Amino acid sequence: MSFLKQKLSMPVVKYGALTVASCLWVFGLVDQLYSSAEMMKYLLLSLLMAALAFL
């Protein structure tokens, strides 16, 4: 088992990484709030990346 898989199997590390990623995503979304077109583009690109990650 690789080092990264071994560390991510620990709940504290896994949920900590998820929390950091979520906070960064929310920060990016808040940064786009000034323009509805930019916010929609950010949301659509986020959904596309999520869809590709689950393939």
N, CA and C atoms as an extended XYZ file, in Angstrom:
165
Properties=species:S:1:pos:R:3:atomname:S:1:resname:S:1:resid:I:1 pbc="F F F"
N         0.849       -1.179        0.000 N   MET     1
C         0.000        0.000        0.000 CA  MET     1
C         0.895        1.242        0.000 C   MET     1
N         0.556        2.198       -0.836 N   SER     2
C         1.394        3.389       -0.929 CA  SER     2
C         1.259        4.244        0.336 C   SER     2
N         2.210        5.117        0.498 N   PHE     3
C         2.237        5.976        1.688 CA  PHE     3
C         0.984        6.842        1.762 C   PHE     3
N         0.570        7.421        0.620 N   LEU     4
C        -0.595        8.300        0.615 CA  LEU     4
C        -1.877        7.523        0.939 C   LEU     4
N        -2.040        6.341        0.356 N   LYS     5
C        -3.225        5.541        0.650 CA  LYS     5
C        -3.244        5.121        2.114 C   LYS     5
N        -2.085        4.820        2.646 N   GLN     6
C        -1.995        4.419        4.046 CA  GLN     6
C        -2.407        5.574        4.958 C   GLN     6
N        -1.945        6.773        4.654 N   LYS     7
C        -2.284        7.930        5.483 CA  LYS     7
C        -3.753        8.336        5.318 C   LYS     7
N        -4.277        8.245        4.079 N   LEU     8
C        -5.666        8.632        3.858 CA  LEU     8
C        -6.657        7.610        4.399 C   LEU     8
N        -6.192        6.442        4.774 N   SER     9
C        -7.100        5.466        5.373 CA  SER     9
C        -7.389        5.815        6.832 C   SER     9
N        -6.597        6.708        7.405 N   MET    10
C        -6.840        7.155        8.773 CA  MET    10
C        -7.933        8.227        8.738 C   MET    10
N        -8.994        8.088        9.545 N   PRO    11
C       -10.111        9.039        9.485 CA  PRO    11
C        -9.719       10.486        9.750 C   PRO    11
N        -8.796       10.712       10.672 N   VAL    12
C        -8.406       12.090       10.997 CA  VAL    12
C        -7.769       12.757        9.785 C   VAL    12
N        -6.911       12.058        9.085 N   VAL    13
C        -6.236       12.625        7.920 CA  VAL    13
C        -7.228       12.790        6.773 C   VAL    13
N        -8.084       11.785        6.566 N   LYS    14
C        -9.038       11.831        5.468 CA  LYS    14
C       -10.010       12.990        5.638 C   LYS    14
N       -10.594       13.124        6.818 N   TYR    15
C       -11.556       14.197        7.039 CA  TYR    15
C       -10.881       15.556        7.150 C   TYR    15
N        -9.649       15.577        7.606 N   GLY    16
C        -8.897       16.833        7.625 CA  GLY    16
C        -8.622       17.333        6.212 C   GLY    16
N        -8.222       16.428        5.323 N   ALA    17
C        -7.978       16.807        3.928 CA  ALA    17
C        -9.277       17.250        3.262 C   ALA    17
N       -10.376       16.576        3.562 N   LEU    18
C       -11.676       16.966        3.015 CA  LEU    18
C       -12.090       18.346        3.515 C   LEU    18
N       -11.822       18.637        4.775 N   THR    19
C       -12.152       19.943        5.343 CA  THR    19
C       -11.342       21.052        4.681 C   THR    19
N       -10.062       20.821        4.487 N   VAL    20
C        -9.206       21.825        3.849 CA  VAL    20
C        -9.664       22.072        2.413 C   VAL    20
N        -9.959       21.002        1.669 N   ALA    21
C       -10.417       21.147        0.287 CA  ALA    21
C       -11.752       21.884        0.225 C   ALA    21
N       -12.643       21.586        1.155 N   SER    22
C       -13.948       22.260        1.178 CA  SER    22
C       -13.792       23.742        1.487 C   SER    22
N       -12.929       24.066        2.429 N   CYS    23
C       -12.704       25.478        2.772 CA  CYS    23
C       -12.105       26.242        1.592 C   CYS    23
N       -11.187       25.620        0.881 N   LEU    24
C       -10.605       26.271       -0.291 CA  LEU    24
C       -11.649       26.473       -1.382 C   LEU    24
N       -12.549       25.493       -1.567 N   TRP    25
C       -13.603       25.622       -2.566 CA  TRP    25
C       -14.547       26.767       -2.198 C   TRP    25
N       -14.941       26.849       -0.936 N   VAL    26
C       -15.840       27.926       -0.490 CA  VAL    26
C       -15.157       29.276       -0.634 C   VAL    26
N       -13.877       29.356       -0.316 N   PHE    27
C       -13.138       30.605       -0.485 CA  PHE    27
C       -13.136       31.026       -1.952 C   PHE    27
N       -12.938       30.072       -2.857 N   GLY    28
C       -12.978       30.382       -4.285 CA  GLY    28
C       -14.356       30.829       -4.729 C   GLY    28
N       -15.398       30.218       -4.178 N   LEU    29
C       -16.763       30.619       -4.528 CA  LEU    29
C       -17.059       32.030       -4.034 C   LEU    29
N       -16.662       32.341       -2.819 N   VAL    30
C       -16.890       33.684       -2.271 CA  VAL    30
C       -16.137       34.723       -3.096 C   VAL    30
N       -14.979       34.352       -3.609 N   ASP    31
C       -14.195       35.271       -4.433 CA  ASP    31
C       -14.917       35.596       -5.745 C   ASP    31
N       -15.810       34.718       -6.195 N   GLN    32
C       -16.520       34.922       -7.460 CA  GLN    32
C       -17.879       35.585       -7.288 C   GLN    32
N       -18.258       35.960       -6.080 N   LEU    33
C       -19.603       36.470       -5.825 CA  LEU    33
C       -19.907       37.807       -6.503 C   LEU    33
N       -18.902       38.563       -6.892 N   TYR    34
C       -19.145       39.875       -7.476 CA  TYR    34
C       -19.790       39.791       -8.852 C   TYR    34
N       -19.660       38.670       -9.525 N   SER    35
C       -20.204       38.535      -10.871 CA  SER    35
C       -20.952       37.216      -10.984 C   SER    35
N       -22.210       37.282      -11.385 N   SER    36
C       -22.995       36.049      -11.477 CA  SER    36
C       -22.470       35.141      -12.586 C   SER    36
N       -21.950       35.721      -13.674 N   ALA    37
C       -21.408       34.896      -14.754 CA  ALA    37
C       -20.160       34.150      -14.284 C   ALA    37
N       -19.304       34.836      -13.557 N   GLU    38
C       -18.095       34.190      -13.040 CA  GLU    38
C       -18.441       33.106      -12.023 C   GLU    38
N       -19.458       33.364      -11.200 N   MET    39
C       -19.865       32.373      -10.197 CA  MET    39
C       -20.437       31.133      -10.865 C   MET    39
N       -21.238       31.314      -11.896 N   MET    40
C       -21.801       30.160      -12.606 CA  MET    40
C       -20.701       29.359      -13.294 C   MET    40
N       -19.723       30.053      -13.863 N   LYS    41
C       -18.616       29.358      -14.506 CA  LYS    41
C       -17.826       28.551      -13.469 C   LYS    41
N       -17.627       29.127      -12.288 N   TYR    42
C       -16.911       28.441      -11.208 CA  TYR    42
C       -17.675       27.197      -10.766 C   TYR    42
N       -18.994       27.334      -10.602 N   LEU    43
C       -19.810       26.189      -10.179 CA  LEU    43
C       -19.833       25.091      -11.245 C   LEU    43
N       -19.971       25.470      -12.500 N   LEU    44
C       -20.003       24.470      -13.565 CA  LEU    44
C       -18.659       23.751      -13.711 C   LEU    44
N       -17.569       24.488      -13.596 N   LEU    45
C       -16.253       23.840      -13.662 CA  LEU    45
C       -16.033       22.925      -12.461 C   LEU    45
N       -16.544       23.325      -11.305 N   SER    46
C       -16.429       22.475      -10.115 CA  SER    46
C       -17.208       21.181      -10.298 C   SER    46
N       -18.423       21.289      -10.850 N   LEU    47
C       -19.223       20.089      -11.109 CA  LEU    47
C       -18.562       19.200      -12.153 C   LEU    47
N       -17.959       19.785      -13.167 N   LEU    48
C       -17.263       18.997      -14.167 CA  LEU    48
C       -16.078       18.254      -13.572 C   LEU    48
N       -15.311       18.922      -12.715 N   MET    49
C       -14.173       18.262      -12.066 CA  MET    49
C       -14.640       17.142      -11.147 C   MET    49
N       -15.741       17.360      -10.443 N   ALA    50
C       -16.274       16.325       -9.556 CA  ALA    50
C       -16.754       15.127      -10.357 C   ALA    50
N       -17.407       15.387      -11.488 N   ALA    51
C       -17.882       14.292      -12.329 CA  ALA    51
C       -16.712       13.481      -12.883 C   ALA    51
N       -15.665       14.162      -13.286 N   LEU    52
C       -14.492       13.471      -13.816 CA  LEU    52
C       -13.770       12.682      -12.723 C   LEU    52
N       -13.817       13.169      -11.503 N   ALA    53
C       -13.150       12.476      -10.399 CA  ALA    53
C       -13.855       11.167      -10.068 C   ALA    53
N       -15.159       11.097      -10.298 N   PHE    54
C       -15.911        9.893       -9.975 CA  PHE    54
C       -15.927        8.871      -11.100 C   PHE    54
N       -15.343        9.195      -12.243 N   LEU    55
C       -15.292        8.227      -13.349 CA  LEU    55
C       -14.222        7.196      -13.150 C   LEU    55
